[in-house]
C-alpha cells in the first residue's frame, strides 16, 4: 500500500462525522427503558404488597404498603380500628380481538383483592387469586386471636407479571446499574485528576 493511500485512509478516519447529541442520547434512553423502566412498570402493574396487622389497646391497626421492584414503597395507607377482613374477586373476561388475520379470542387475567374494613374507611390490596383465600384466612384468624400482637403478610398481585418476568429482566437491570456506576466513577476521577501545566522550555 502506498504512502498516499495510507494518508487518505487516515484523513478519512479523522474526518468521519461525529455523532449528534440526539444520536448519543437515544441509546441511553432505550437502555434505560428496557433495563430499568420495563421492570419498574411491570412491578407497579402487578405489585408486591405488605399487610401488617398490629394489636394496640384491644384495637387492630392495619398498615398497608405497596412496593415497586419488591422493595421501593410508593403507596401507603393505615386503617385504624380494623373490624373485618374480606376479599373481592373479579374473574377474567373473554376478550375478542379483530385484526387483519381474523379474530383472536383470549381471556383477561383474573384479579383478587384483600379488603380491610375499618370503622371509618376501607382499603383494598391486590392479591393473586391463588393466594387470596390463604391471606384472608390468616388475617381473619389474627382478628379472632386476642393473644396475637402482630401479623405480617406479603402478597403479590400477579406471579407472572409481578415476579417471573421481572426476575428474568433483573440481569439487564444489574448490568445497567453497573455500567452507570462505572461511567459516574470515570467522570468523577477525570474531574479530580490533576491537570498538567505547560512544559518548561529549556
Protein Blocks (a to p, Z undefined) as FASTA:
>chain_A
ZZklmmmmmmmmmmpccddfklmmmmmmmmmmmmmmmmmmmmmmmccdddddddeehiac
ddddddeehlaccbdcddehifbdcdddddddddddddfkbccddddddddddddddfkb
ccdddddfklmmmmmmmmmmmmmmmkbmbdcddddfblklmmmmmmmmmmmmmmmmmmmm
mmmmmmmmmmmpccddddddZZ
